[in-house]
Amino acid sequence: MQNLENREFNATSGVANISSHSSRTNVFICCSRNPKDHECSQELKKFLKPDIRSGKIHIWDDDSVVAGSHLQEEAERAMQSARVIVLLISVNFFASDHIMEYIVPQVFTVHREKSTRIINVILGASDFEHSELAQFLAVNNRPLTRMSQAEQDTLWIQVVESIRETIVAQSEPTFERFFGQPNTLQTVTSLFSKCRSMQTQQSRQQVLQQVPEEMRQSIEVSQFKPQHSEKSDFEEVHDLVTIYAAYPDGLEKLAYALYKVEHASLPWQALDTYLCQSGKKLVTYTRRQELYDILNSAQWPDYLFRRAYRNSIPDSWSTRRNYNVSNVLSLILAELAEIPAQNNDTFPLLEFAQRLAFEARDREKDSLHDELRNWITHRSKALGLTESQQVALREKATQRRQPTPFYLLLTLDEASDKAFTVQCWLLDDENNSVQNADIEVPDQLYSLDDIPNLLDGILEQCENCLLDEMANLVIEFFLPLELLSYPVDQYTIRGFSSRQSLSSYYQVVVRSLERMKRNKQRNKQGYIWKNKWKIFQDCSSEEQDLSKKHNATLIYDKEQYQELEDLAAILRGDSIACLALTFVPSNSSSQTDDVLRAVLEAGIPIALWAREQTDYPQVLPEFLPEFVSQHPLSQLPALVKQQRYDAIKSGQKQRHQGHYLTLLWDDPERIPPTRQLAAPSVSKGA
């Protein structure tokens, strides 16, 4: 047998010399076939030319497809090989069926399984910020088409530098990056060789069948088959270890494949411990997959994982803002595994698992609870946690942050006279669609009187998904201009023994259907609306100076209501974000519409008014200014809900101001996910 200690290490030895261009790709560029987008792709390649010429970078794009080859297969092979994927984003990109149906799903797959870096470059206006690709930050906020030539050149240089950094960072073998010295190869090979499933050619083939498919496709393993092998078992294991070390987490994925064949044998446990300690990791890939398999079997909605994640990460850690992708749990575990132990000796990954163990206990899922507790106990011992530290971990996992709301968005879109189409969505507090919560609404027209019965079915579907989180549900009605004062909060729904007011259970607000539609068209009013919301955000905290909040709120009384143009001019002021009317707009629907149209055209996101005038508990001109001024604006939805509840509790709700309050609460960041909606009617105003 050759002296392996003296053999010169080469991380790519044993890898087949594949001639296919797609298999040598380390940069994958994707854009639409629109000529202007293609020109941008060519421009990027021009900036990459020195690296292409030197052989450091191998690019694949549509121009790389040779005659007779299959585009989809070549693209998939290239993405599996790539270390960087550059997406040139435009409206044409999202309009391409090929890109959205074949390329984008593969982007998420290779990022999840191989840690491939994704670089988004915004070429022109599109719905990027509401797409699932937005979780990968773009290098530019301002579209390329709005930049000068010098600015475009600077942007391309920035993209090239990002590509170079990634290629260089990933060019070293995995065990050298993590372990620091090449002679670790000998130790790792020895540990693998002691596992019984690595000791014969036949058993090694069984292990290789468990390796992730994308790694099997890109590695030539025929040399390890009995009929081709002239090497000793130790040498074959050495070559396998050498090959897989060149991939991100390659050795750990090989160890996981071995685990699936021979489970946690004593030699395998020694290997796993060494990989964990040498790599300075909290848990190995195998242990992470163990936790994934346990949690995935629960078939829980993703919001439970996101909530446990948010409650477990340190305050100083930058949280992922968009987990609206197909495999949230896998991404969360990968990120938590990178967070080191905190100053109080807690481990966020263990805390995450402990929180979900408590969740399983509360839901009476005893088997799941026991599996999670066993995993936590074993990992705690492996990390050397003392009993007191484990107790502290459990205590910390019982601490919960502020309950997070969920939002039921309903659109009532007039299709014909007094007949409406209804659509709805269930979103979490980060405006992501709640997994497995595609609320079914029969495709038919509804009158306003039909809505309560429809709500019964919708809320039942929400409850099946949210369970005990229903108490945190906020209901937002997107209504046409002429229905913004309609008492949707007084709709009745099924209670325990009789029908009850919707507002007695939930926060209920109204929103502008027309403004939402126009915001999707990216017009000027949409930008004004967002700027006004930013004013509200700046002054919504209790810590803010009260004067700043008062400047953002306009309390408009009857005496000031002379000309509608005066109101519109005031609302357009740079500091106004909230309007409170101390009078009831005229019973004339046209006059009410004119006031609300002025609100919407000025981009005002928050407005409060009464549908009828009463004198209990105070007359409206006294009640409303005091009600608005004494609390942070952010508390208005909860305060209005309390007023509505007080009206019911008073026993004379028809006299109570709370019974008639309407709150417009129009957050431009929380709109229905892209779906076909009718264009806004010009005749109906803003």
C-alpha positions in Angstrom: 0.0 0.0 0.0 1.3 3.5 -0.8 2.3 5.7 2.0 -0.7 8.0 2.1 0.9 10.4 4.6 3.5 11.3 2.0 1.0 11.5 -0.8 0.6 15.1 -2.1 -3.0 16.2 -1.2 -5.2 17.3 -4.1 -8.9 17.9 -3.3 -9.9 17.2 -6.9 -8.0 13.9 -7.3 -10.3 11.1 -8.3 -12.8 13.5 -9.8 -13.6 12.6 -13.3 -12.4 15.0 -16.0 -15.8 15.9 -17.3 -15.7 17.7 -20.6 -19.3 19.0 -20.4 -19.2 22.8 -20.1 -22.2 22.7 -17.7 -20.4 20.4 -15.3 -17.4 22.8 -15.1 -19.6 25.9 -14.4 -18.9 27.9 -11.3 -21.0 31.0 -12.3 -24.6 30.5 -13.6 -26.2 33.6 -15.2 -30.0 33.7 -15.8 -32.0 36.4 -17.6 -35.1 36.5 -19.8 -34.8 36.3 -23.5 -35.8 39.9 -23.9 -33.1 41.6 -26.1 -32.5 44.3 -23.5 -32.0 41.8 -20.7 -29.7 39.8 -22.9 -27.6 42.9 -23.5 -27.2 43.2 -19.7 -26.0 39.6 -19.5 -23.4 40.3 -22.2 -22.3 43.4 -20.4 -21.7 41.4 -17.2 -19.7 38.8 -19.1 -17.6 41.5 -20.6 -16.6 42.6 -17.0 -15.9 39.0 -16.2 -13.7 38.4 -19.3 -10.3 38.6 -17.5 -11.3 35.9 -15.1 -12.8 33.8 -17.9 -9.6 34.1 -19.9 -7.5 33.0 -16.9 -9.7 30.0 -16.3 -10.8 31.1 -12.8 -14.4 31.5 -13.9 -16.5 29.2 -16.1 -19.8 30.8 -17.0 -23.0 29.1 -18.1 -26.0 31.0 -19.6 -28.4 30.4 -22.5 -25.6 31.1 -25.0 -23.7 28.1 -23.7 -26.3 25.6 -25.0 -24.9 23.7 -27.9 -26.9 22.3 -30.8 -28.6 19.1 -30.0 -28.5 19.4 -26.2 -31.5 19.8 -24.0 -31.7 23.3 -22.5 -33.4 22.2 -19.2 -31.0 19.4 -18.5 -28.0 21.5 -19.3 -29.3 24.3 -17.1 -29.9 22.0 -14.2 -26.5 20.4 -14.5 -24.9 23.8 -14.6 -26.7 25.0 -11.5 -25.7 21.9 -9.6 -22.1 22.8 -10.4 -22.3 26.5 -9.9 -21.0 28.3 -6.8 -22.7 31.5 -7.7 -26.0 32.1 -9.5 -26.6 35.6 -10.9 -30.3 36.4 -11.5 -30.9 39.5 -13.8 -34.3 40.6 -12.5 -36.9 42.4 -14.7 -40.6 42.2 -15.4 -39.6 39.9 -18.3 -37.8 37.6 -15.9 -41.0 37.0 -13.9 -43.1 36.7 -17.1 -40.9 33.8 -18.4 -42.6 30.5 -17.8 -39.3 28.6 -18.3 -37.6 30.7 -15.6 -40.4 30.6 -13.0 -41.3 26.9 -13.5 -37.8 25.3 -14.0 -35.0 27.7 -13.0 -36.3 29.4 -9.8 -37.3 26.1 -8.0 -33.7 24.8 -8.8 -32.3 28.0 -7.4 -33.8 27.3 -4.0 -32.8 23.7 -4.1 -29.1 24.3 -4.8 -29.0 27.2 -2.3 -30.5 25.0 0.4 -28.5 21.9 -0.3 -25.1 23.3 -1.5 -25.1 26.8 0.0 -24.8 28.3 -3.5 -24.6 32.1 -3.4 -27.5 33.9 -5.1 -26.9 37.4 -6.5 -29.9 39.4 -7.7 -29.3 42.4 -10.0 -32.4 44.6 -10.6 -32.5 45.6 -14.3 -35.9 47.3 -14.3 -39.2 47.7 -12.5 -40.8 44.4 -11.4 -42.6 42.8 -8.4 -39.3 41.6 -7.0 -39.8 42.8 -3.5 -43.0 40.7 -3.1 -41.5 37.6 -4.7 -39.9 34.7 -2.9 -36.6 35.6 -4.5 -36.5 38.8 -2.3 -35.0 36.7 0.5 -31.7 37.0 -1.4 -30.8 40.6 -1.2 -30.3 42.5 -4.4 -27.0 44.3 -5.0 -28.9 47.4 -6.1 -32.1 49.0 -5.0 -32.3 51.5 -7.9 -32.9 49.6 -11.2 -30.1 49.5 -13.7 -32.2 51.3 -16.3 -32.3 54.4 -14.1 -28.5 54.6 -13.7 -26.0 56.6 -15.7 -23.4 54.6 -17.7 -20.8 55.3 -15.0 -23.1 54.1 -12.3 -23.9 50.9 -14.3 -20.2 50.2 -14.7 -19.7 50.6 -11.0 -22.5 48.2 -10.3 -21.1 45.5 -12.6 -17.7 45.9 -10.9 -19.4 45.3 -7.6 -21.1 42.2 -8.9 -17.8 40.9 -10.3 -16.1 41.4 -7.0 -18.8 39.5 -5.2 -18.4 36.6 -7.6 -14.7 36.6 -7.1 -14.9 36.6 -3.3 -17.3 33.6 -3.4 -15.2 31.6 -5.9 -12.0 32.2 -3.9 -13.7 31.5 -0.5 -15.1 28.2 -1.8 -12.0 27.1 -3.8 -10.3 25.5 -0.8 -11.2 22.0 0.3 -13.9 21.8 3.0 -11.7 20.1 5.6 -8.9 22.7 5.1 -11.4 25.6 5.5 -12.8 24.1 8.7 -10.0 22.0 10.1 -7.0 24.1 9.1 -4.4 21.5 8.1 -4.2 18.9 5.3 -3.0 16.1 7.5 -6.5 15.9 8.9 -7.3 13.9 5.8 -5.4 10.9 7.2 -7.4 11.0 10.5 -10.8 11.4 8.7 -10.0 8.6 6.3 -9.0 6.3 9.3 -12.3 7.1 11.1 -14.4 6.5 8.0 -12.5 3.2 7.4 -13.3 1.9 10.9 -17.1 2.0 10.1 -18.2 -1.5 8.9 -20.2 -0.1 5.9 -17.0 1.4 4.5 -14.9 -1.8 4.7 -16.1 -3.5 1.5 -16.7 -2.3 -2.0 -20.3 -3.5 -1.9 -21.2 -1.8 1.4 -19.5 1.4 0.2 -21.8 1.4 -2.9 -24.8 1.2 -0.5 -23.5 4.3 1.3 -22.9 6.2 -2.0 -26.5 5.6 -2.9 -27.5 7.6 0.1 -25.4 10.7 -0.8 -27.4 13.7 -2.0 -28.3 13.2 -5.7 -26.7 16.4 -6.9 -23.4 15.3 -5.5 -23.8 11.8 -7.1 -24.5 13.4 -10.5 -21.4 15.6 -10.5 -19.0 13.0 -9.1 -17.7 10.1 -11.2 -17.9 7.1 -8.8 -17.4 4.3 -11.3 -13.8 3.8 -10.1 -15.2 2.5 -6.8 -17.1 -0.4 -8.4 -15.6 -3.8 -7.9 -14.9 -4.5 -11.5 -12.8 -1.4 -11.9 -11.0 -1.3 -8.6 -7.4 -2.3 -8.1 -6.9 -0.3 -4.9 -7.1 -1.4 -1.3 -10.2 -0.6 0.8 -8.3 2.1 2.7 -7.2 3.7 -0.5 -10.7 3.8 -1.9 -12.0 5.3 1.3 -9.2 7.9 1.1 -10.2 8.8 -2.5 -13.8 9.1 -1.5 -12.9 11.4 1.5 -10.7 13.5 -0.8 -13.4 13.9 -3.4 -16.2 14.8 -0.9 -14.0 17.2 1.0 -14.1 19.5 -2.0 -17.8 20.2 -1.6 -19.5 22.4 1.0 -20.3 20.2 4.0 -19.3 17.3 1.7 -17.6 15.2 4.4 -20.6 15.7 6.8 -23.0 14.7 4.0 -20.9 11.5 3.4 -21.0 10.8 7.1 -24.8 11.3 7.0 -25.1 8.8 4.1 -23.1 6.4 6.2 -25.4 7.0 9.2 -28.4 6.1 7.1 -26.8 2.7 6.4 -25.3 1.6 9.7 -26.9 4.1 12.1 -25.1 5.4 15.2 -22.5 2.6 15.6 -19.6 3.3 18.0 -17.1 3.9 15.1 -19.6 6.2 13.5 -20.1 8.2 16.7 -16.4 8.7 17.0 -16.4 10.0 13.4 -19.3 12.4 14.1 -17.7 13.7 17.3 -14.4 14.3 15.4 -16.2 16.2 12.6 -18.1 18.3 15.0 -15.1 19.2 17.2 -12.6 19.7 14.4 -15.0 21.8 12.4 -15.8 23.9 15.5 -19.5 23.3 14.9 -22.4 23.2 17.3 -23.9 20.2 15.6 -22.9 18.2 12.5 -25.0 17.9 9.4 -26.3 14.5 10.6 -27.5 15.8 13.9 -29.2 18.7 12.2 -30.9 16.3 9.8 -32.0 14.2 12.8 -33.8 17.3 14.2 -35.2 18.1 10.8 -36.7 14.6 10.5 -38.3 14.8 13.9 -39.9 18.2 13.3 -40.8 17.5 9.7 -42.8 14.5 10.8 -45.0 16.7 13.0 -46.4 18.4 9.8 -46.8 21.6 11.7 -47.4 24.9 9.8 -44.3 26.9 9.2 -45.4 29.8 11.4 -44.7 27.7 14.5 -41.1 27.2 13.4 -40.7 30.9 12.5 -42.1 31.9 15.9 -39.7 29.6 17.8 -36.9 30.8 15.6 -37.6 34.5 16.4 -37.9 33.8 20.1 -34.6 31.8 20.2 -32.2 34.0 18.3 -30.1 36.6 20.2 -31.3 40.3 20.0 -28.1 41.2 18.3 -28.5 38.6 15.5 -29.7 39.8 12.1 -33.0 37.9 11.5 -34.0 36.5 8.1 -36.9 38.6 7.0 -38.4 36.4 4.4 -38.8 32.7 4.9 -41.7 32.4 2.4 -40.1 29.4 0.6 -40.9 25.8 0.2 -38.6 24.5 3.0 -38.6 27.0 5.8 -37.5 24.5 8.5 -34.3 23.4 6.7 -33.2 27.1 6.3 -34.0 27.9 9.9 -32.0 24.9 11.2 -29.0 25.8 9.0 -29.0 29.3 10.3 -29.4 28.4 13.9 -26.5 25.9 13.7 -24.2 28.8 12.8 -25.1 30.9 15.9 -22.5 30.3 18.6 -23.1 29.9 22.3 -24.2 33.1 24.0 -22.7 34.8 27.1 -25.4 33.1 29.3 -24.2 29.7 28.0 -27.4 29.2 26.0 -27.4 27.7 22.5 -30.1 29.1 20.2 -30.4 25.8 18.3 -31.1 23.9 21.5 -33.4 26.7 22.7 -35.3 26.4 19.4 -35.7 22.6 19.9 -36.8 23.1 23.5 -39.4 25.6 22.6 -40.9 23.2 20.1 -40.7 20.4 22.7 -42.9 22.5 24.9 -45.2 23.2 22.0 -45.5 19.4 21.5 -46.3 18.9 25.2 -48.9 21.7 25.1 -50.5 20.0 22.1 -50.4 16.6 23.8 -48.0 15.2 21.2 -46.2 12.9 23.7 -44.2 10.9 21.2 -42.9 14.0 19.4 -42.1 15.7 22.8 -40.1 12.6 23.9 -38.1 12.5 20.6 -37.3 16.2 20.9 -36.3 15.8 24.6 -34.0 12.9 23.7 -32.3 14.9 20.9 -31.8 17.9 23.3 -30.4 15.7 26.1 -27.9 14.0 23.8 -26.8 17.2 22.2 -26.5 18.9 25.6 -24.2 16.2 26.9 -22.1 16.3 23.7 -21.6 20.0 24.2 -20.7 19.5 27.9 -23.6 21.4 29.4 -24.0 21.0 33.1 -27.3 20.2 34.7 -27.7 23.8 35.9 -27.1 25.0 32.3 -29.8 22.6 31.0 -32.2 23.8 33.6 -31.5 27.4 32.6 -32.0 26.4 28.9 -35.5 25.0 29.7 -36.4 28.1 31.8 -35.3 30.5 29.0 -37.4 28.5 26.5 -40.5 29.1 28.5 -40.1 32.9 28.1 -42.1 34.2 25.3 -41.9 37.5 23.5 -44.9 39.6 22.5 -47.6 37.5 20.8 -47.3 37.8 17.0 -50.4 38.7 15.0 -51.8 37.0 11.9 -53.8 38.9 9.2 -56.8 37.7 7.3 -57.0 39.9 4.2 -60.4 40.0 2.4 -61.1 41.8 -0.8 -64.7 42.7 -1.8 -64.6 43.7 -5.4 -67.8 44.8 -7.1 -68.5 42.8 -10.2 -72.0 44.1 -10.8 -74.6 46.2 -9.0 -74.4 45.1 -5.3 -72.7 41.8 -6.2 -69.1 41.2 -5.2 -66.3 38.7 -5.8 -64.5 37.8 -2.6 -60.9 36.6 -2.2 -58.9 36.1 1.0 -55.4 35.4 2.2 -53.9 34.5 5.6 -50.5 36.2 6.3 -48.2 36.1 9.3 -46.6 39.1 10.9 -43.8 39.2 8.3 -46.5 39.3 5.5 -45.7 35.8 4.3 -48.5 33.5 3.3 -49.2 31.0 6.1 -48.2 27.5 4.9 -51.1 25.2 4.0 -53.6 28.0 4.5 -55.0 28.4 1.1 -58.5 29.6 2.3 -61.1 28.3 -0.1 -63.8 30.7 -1.1 -66.5 29.4 -3.5 -66.1 31.2 -6.9 -69.4 33.0 -7.1 -70.9 36.5 -6.6 -71.9 37.6 -3.1 -74.2 40.3 -1.8 -73.1 42.3 1.3 -75.7 40.3 3.3 -74.0 37.0 2.2 -70.7 37.9 3.8 -71.5 36.8 7.5 -72.2 33.2 6.4 -69.1 33.2 4.2 -67.1 34.5 7.1 -68.1 31.5 9.2 -66.5 29.1 6.8 -63.4 31.3 6.3 -62.8 31.6 10.0 -63.3 27.9 10.5 -60.5 27.2 7.9 -58.3 29.8 9.7 -58.9 28.1 13.0 -57.9 24.7 11.6 -54.6 26.2 10.7 -53.9 28.6 13.5 -55.5 26.7 16.4 -54.8 28.7 19.7 -53.2 31.6 17.6 -56.7 32.6 16.5 -56.8 35.1 19.4 -54.1 37.1 17.6 -56.0 37.3 14.3 -56.6 40.8 12.7 -59.2 41.0 10.0 -58.6 43.6 7.2 -61.4 44.3 4.6 -60.2 45.8 1.3 -63.3 47.8 0.2 -64.3 50.0 -2.6 -64.3 53.7 -1.8 -68.1 53.9 -1.4 -68.1 51.1 1.2 -65.3 52.3 3.5 -67.9 53.4 6.0 -69.9 50.2 5.7 -70.1 48.6 9.2 -68.1 45.4 8.4 -67.0 45.3 12.0 -70.6 44.6 13.0 -71.0 41.5 10.9 -72.1 38.6 13.0 -70.4 35.2 13.2 -71.1 32.0 14.9 -70.4 32.1 18.7 -70.6 29.4 21.3 -74.4 29.6 21.6 -75.5 32.4 19.3 -74.2 34.8 16.6 -71.8 37.5 17.9 -70.3 40.6 16.5 -67.1 40.1 14.6 -65.5 42.9 16.5 -66.1 41.2 19.8 -63.6 38.6 18.9 -61.1 40.3 16.5 -59.5 43.6 15.6 -61.3 44.7 12.4 -60.0 47.5 10.1 -60.9 48.7 6.6 -58.5 49.3 3.7 -58.8 50.8 0.3 -59.3 48.3 -2.5 -58.5 50.9 -5.2 -55.3 52.1 -3.5 -54.1 48.5 -3.2 -54.6 47.8 -6.9 -52.9 50.9 -7.9 -50.0 50.2 -5.6 -49.4 47.0 -7.6 -49.0 49.2 -10.7 -46.2 51.2 -9.0 -47.6 54.6 -9.5 -46.8 57.9 -7.9 -49.6 57.6 -5.3 -48.2 54.3 -4.1 -44.9 56.0 -3.3 -46.7 58.9 -1.4 -48.7 56.2 0.5 -45.4 54.5 1.6 -43.8 57.7 2.6 -46.8 58.6 4.8 -46.6 55.1 6.4 -43.0 55.8 7.2 -44.0 59.0 9.0 -46.3 56.8 11.2 -43.6 54.3 11.9 -41.2 57.0 13.0 -43.6 58.3 15.6 -45.5 55.2 16.6 -43.3 54.1 19.5 -44.1 55.1 23.1 -40.5 56.4 23.4 -41.0 59.0 20.8 -41.6 62.6 21.7 -45.4 63.2 22.0 -45.0 66.4 20.0 -43.8 64.4 17.0 -46.8 62.1 17.2 -49.2 65.1 17.5 -47.6 66.6 14.4 -48.4 63.4 12.5 -52.1 63.5 13.5 -54.6 65.9 12.1 -57.7 66.3 14.3 -60.2 67.9 11.9 -63.4 69.4 13.4 -66.6 70.7 11.9 -65.6 74.4 12.0 -62.6 73.7 9.8 -64.6 71.9 7.2 -65.3 74.7 4.7 -63.8 73.6 1.4 -62.7 70.1 0.5 -59.7 71.6 -1.3 -58.5 73.0 2.1 -58.6 69.6 3.7 -56.8 68.0 0.7 -54.0 70.6 0.9 -53.5 70.0 4.6 -53.4 66.3 4.2 -50.7 66.5 1.6 -48.4 68.1 4.2 -45.2 66.3 4.7 -45.8 65.4 8.4 -49.4 64.2 8.4 -50.0 60.4 8.6 -53.3 60.1 10.5 -56.6 61.9 10.2 -59.3 61.9 12.9 -62.7 63.5 12.1 -64.6 64.9 15.1 -67.8 65.0 13.1 -69.8 62.5 11.1 -69.5 63.2 7.4 -72.8 64.1 5.8 -75.4 61.3 5.1 -74.9 62.2 1.5 -72.8 59.4 0.2 -71.1 61.7 -2.4 -69.9 64.0 0.3 -68.5 61.2 2.4 -66.8 59.8 -0.6 -65.3 63.2 -1.4 -63.7 63.3 2.1 -62.4 59.8 1.9 -61.1 60.3 -1.6 -59.1 63.3 -0.3 -57.7 61.0 2.4 -56.6 58.4 -0.2 -55.3 60.7 -2.8 -53.1 62.3 -0.1 -51.7 58.9 0.8 -53.0 59.0 4.4 -52.7 55.5 5.7 -54.6 55.9 9.0 -58.0 57.6 9.5 -60.6 57.4 12.2 -64.2 58.5 12.0 -67.7 57.7 13.3 -70.5 56.5 11.2 -73.1 58.1 13.5 -73.2 60.9 16.1 -73.9 59.9 19.7 -73.3 61.5 23.1 -72.2 58.4 25.1 -69.7 58.3 26.8 -68.9 61.7 25.4 -69.9 63.9 22.5 -67.8 63.1 19.5 -65.8 66.4 19.4 -64.6 65.7 22.9 -64.2 62.0 22.7 -62.1 61.6 19.5 -59.3 64.1 20.2 -58.8 62.7 23.7 -59.0 59.1 22.4 -56.4 59.7 19.7 -53.9 61.9 21.6 -53.4 59.8 24.8 -51.9 56.7 23.2 -49.2 55.8 20.6 -50.7 55.6 17.1 -49.6 51.9 16.9 -52.2 51.1 19.6 -55.2 52.4 17.7 -56.4 49.1 16.3 -56.4 47.5 19.7 -58.0 50.6 21.3 -60.8 50.7 18.7 -61.4 47.0 19.4 -61.7 47.8 23.1 -64.1 50.6 22.4 -66.3 48.3 20.3 -66.2 45.7 23.1 -67.1 48.4 25.7 -70.1 49.3 23.6 -71.4 45.7 23.8 -70.6 45.5 27.5 -72.5 48.7 28.2 -75.8 47.1 27.3 -76.7 50.1 25.2 -74.4 49.8 22.2 -76.7 51.7 19.9 -75.8 54.8 22.0 -72.1 54.1 22.5 -69.5 55.8 20.3 -67.5 52.6 20.0 -70.3 50.9 18.1 -69.9 53.3 15.2 -66.1 53.8 14.9 -64.5 53.0 11.6 -60.7 52.7 11.4 -58.8 52.9 8.1 -55.5 51.1 8.8 -53.7 50.8 5.4 -50.2 49.3 5.6 -48.6 49.5 2.1 -46.3 46.6 3.0 -49.1 44.2 3.7 -51.1 43.6 0.5 -52.5 40.4 -1.0 -49.8 38.2 -2.7 -49.8 38.7 -6.5 -53.0 37.4 -7.9 -55.3 38.4 -10.7 -57.4 41.4 -9.6 -59.5 43.7 -11.7 -58.0 47.0 -12.6 -59.1 49.9 -10.4 -62.1 51.8 -11.6 -61.2 55.4 -12.7 -64.7 56.6 -11.9 -64.5 55.5 -8.3 -61.7 57.7 -7.3 -58.5 57.1 -5.4 
